[in-house]
Amino acid sequence: MKIQTQYSYEKTWTTTNEPDILRVIEEEIGDADPKGTLSYIKEAIKTGKVITVGSCRFKMERVGK
């Protein structure tokens, strides 16, 4: 699964690797279980949802752009 991120001030989505996603989550929520938050994000975006954590949004990359 590829995850895309977008900060509230950005116009485009960026495919982001897992270590960078964990870093983003830590920046947004501190050290309040970033790995647990990432697990939640992965489950939620499987259904096509966009999840917001702080000022960053997460979604699953669509195949066949």
C-alpha positions in Angstrom: 0.0 0.0 0.0 1.4 3.4 -1.0 0.3 6.4 1.1 0.1 9.9 -0.1 0.4 13.0 2.1 -0.7 16.6 1.7 -0.2 19.5 4.2 -3.0 22.0 4.4 -0.9 24.6 2.6 0.0 22.3 -0.3 -2.0 21.8 -3.5 -0.6 18.4 -4.6 -0.4 15.0 -3.0 3.0 13.3 -2.5 3.7 9.6 -2.2 5.5 9.2 1.1 7.5 6.3 2.6 6.7 4.9 6.0 9.7 6.3 7.9 8.8 9.8 6.7 5.1 9.3 7.5 6.1 8.3 11.1 8.2 11.5 11.3 5.2 13.6 10.1 2.9 12.0 12.6 5.5 12.7 15.4 5.7 16.3 14.3 1.9 16.7 14.3 1.0 14.8 17.5 4.2 14.5 19.5 5.2 11.1 20.7 1.6 9.9 21.4 2.1 6.4 19.7 3.0 7.3 16.1 3.0 3.6 15.1 -0.5 3.1 16.5 -1.7 6.2 14.6 -0.1 4.9 11.4 -1.9 1.5 11.8 -5.2 3.4 12.2 -4.4 5.5 9.1 -3.7 2.4 7.1 -6.9 0.7 8.0 -9.0 3.8 7.5 -7.7 4.8 4.1 -8.3 1.3 2.7 -11.9 2.3 2.3 -11.0 5.5 0.4 -11.2 7.9 3.3 -8.9 10.8 3.8 -7.5 11.0 7.3 -6.3 14.3 8.8 -3.7 14.4 11.6 -2.9 17.9 12.6 -2.2 19.9 9.4 -1.4 16.8 7.3 -3.8 14.6 5.3 -3.3 11.0 4.4 -4.9 8.9 1.6 -4.1 5.7 -0.3 -2.5 6.2 -3.7 -4.9 5.2 -6.4 -3.7 2.7 -9.0 -4.0 3.7 -12.7 -3.6 7.4 -12.5 
